[in-house]
């Protein structure tokens, strides 16, 4: 059930001690030629490490972990726990949600992909404020996207979520029944969609680098400080 979209800027957000985060780096990287996407360089650091440090630098979460399915030792060297999928055959980001919730030691879990390095610095603040205000179970980001006709529409960014850990049993049932789509699972919960379309929001904040060329082009962009 999707709750009304609200302006989260008027609500108090959750404290960092209540929130853990998981950086999702468990994909095949097929559009990057099969390389491990989280280990590709962005501004002199592996993408996954960049995401962790950017997030910790905001002071908005208490801890970070990784979801990865290969090169585990390299991810462990970043200084955070690493959890592979519990589902077989690279089951997608929802598998990362599942292991994140299973190992989360706080009431809330933030999920974010490793390939979107310019994500908003106020991501957690705005998601948590909307979740609290609407008494939601999931707060999901949405950002403007230009369509082929030149018009702009607000598009959900389903890998950027703030979740209540109480969702774990239901997610286990959903995935055991073969469910793999974040949107399909989220639609069964109390969901609030949080727009990142305010004046001053970075239009590249949710741009994900699917190819090495896109990653190289993104590296030259300023993005949010």
N, C-alpha and C positions, 0 to 999 in steps of 0.2 A: 504494500500500500504506500503510494507516494504521498507524502505530506505536502502542504503548500510550500512553495519556494519562499523563503523569507530573507530579509536583510540581516545577516548575522552580526553586523558591526555594532548593533546596539545591545548585544548580550555579553555576559561574562563568559570567558572561555575556561576550559579545564586546566588545572595545573600540570606541569610536566611530570610530576611524580605519579600521575594517574595514567600516563600514556607511554606505551612502548611503540616502537616502529619496526617494520620489516621492509627491507629493500629487496625487491623481487628481481632476481637475476638467474632464474631457473629455466629460461627458454632455450630453444634450439639455436637461435640466431640465424635462422635460415636465410633471411633477407640480407644478412651480412656475410653470406658465404659459409655459414656454419661455424663462425668463430664464437667464442664465449663473449657475448656482448658486454657483460659487466666488467671485463678486464681490458676493454679497449680504452685507449688513452683519450682523455679530454682535459685540456689545459694542464698537461703534465701529470695527471693522475688517472688511475683506472676509473671508469665511470661509476662503478659501485662505491668505491671509496670516496669519490667526489660527492656523491649523493649523501653518504653517511655524514661526512664532515659538514656539508652545507646544512643538513638538518640539525645536527648537534650544535652548530654555531648559532642557531636561532634560540637555543635554550627552551624549546617548546616540548621536548620529549625527554623522558628519563633515561632511555636506553634504546639501542638499535641492534637488530640482528639481520642476518642475510638468509635468503632462500636461494640456494644454488644446487645444481645437479652434477657439476663436474669441476675439476680444479679446486676441490674443497680446501686443500692446504693453502692455496693462494688467497682465498677469501678469509680463512682463519687468520692469516697474517695481518689482516686489517684490524684485528683486535676486538672482534665481536663474534658472538655465536653464529654458526652456520648450520642451516637445516635443509636437507634435501627434501624433495617431494615425497609424500607418503603414498601418492598415487602413481601408477606406472605410465610410461610412455609420454613423458613431457605433457602432462594433462592441462597445462595452461596456468594463468595467474591465480585461478581459484584454488589450485593446489597449494600455492604459496599462502593464500589467505588461511587455508586449513592448518598448515603447520605453524603459521604465525600465531593463530588463536590457541593452538594446542600448547605452545611453549610460552605464551604471554603470561607475565607475572603481575600485570596491572589490570585495572578494570576496562581499559580501552586499548585498541590496537590501531595504529596508522599503517596503511599499506601504500607503497609507492614503487613505481618501476625504476630500474637503474638507468633507463635510456632517455630520461627527460630531465637533463641536468640543470635547467633553468627554472625549476618549479618555484612557485611563490614562497618568499621567505615568511609570509604570514599564513601559509597554508593551514597549519594546525590550528592557529588561533581562530580562523574563520570557520573551519569545519567544526571545531568543538563548540563554538558559540552557537552555531545553527543547530547542532545536535541537542544541546542543552535546552535551547529556546523552544524547540519543537517536540521535545521528549522523544526523539527518534532513536532507532537502534543503529542506523547507518546514516552518515553524512557523506555524500558523494559530490565531488567537484564537477563543475561544468564550465566550459570556456567557449568563446565565440570562434566559429569556424567559417571561413569564406567558401561558398559553394561555387560551382562552375558558372552559374548565371551572374555572379558578382554580388549576390546577396549574402548576408551574414546570418547565421543561426547559432543558437546556443546548443552545444553538443556535450553530452555527458562524457566524463573522463572516468570510466568505471574502475580503473586500477588505483585511482586516488581516492581512498575511502578512510573514514574513521569509523571503527566498529566497536560495538560492545562485545566483550568476551562471552557474554551469555549466549551469543549466537552459535557457539561451537557445536552443540549437539545437533541443531537443525541443519547446519552446514554439512556435518558428517552424514546425515541421512540423505541430504540432497545429492552429495557426490557419490555415495554408495548406490544410489538409484541411477547413476549415470549422468547426472547434471554437471555441466562444465561451463556454463555461461554466467558471468557475474550479474548481468542485467536480469536474467531470469530468476536467479536466487534473490537478488536485492529487492525485486518487485514483490516478493512474498513477505518482506519485513516492513517495519515502519521506516521509510526512507525519506530523507530530505535532500534535495539537490541544491547545491550551493554555487551560485554564479560567480565567476571571477571575470566580471566584465565592467568593473568600476573604473572611473577615470584614474589613470596612473597605473593600471594593471598592465603588465608586460604582455604583449600579444604573442610572444614566443615562449611564454612560461610553460605551456603544456605541449610544446612541439617535441615529439619523440623521434629520435634518430634511428631509422630502420635500416639504413645502409651506411657504409663507411663514408661515402660522398656526403650524405646528409650530416653525418657527425662532424666531418671536417668543415662544412659550411657553417654549422651551428657554433663551432669553436670560435669563429671570428666575430660572432655577435656579442654585443655588450650584455644584454639580459639584465636582470636585477642584480644589484651589487651583493 
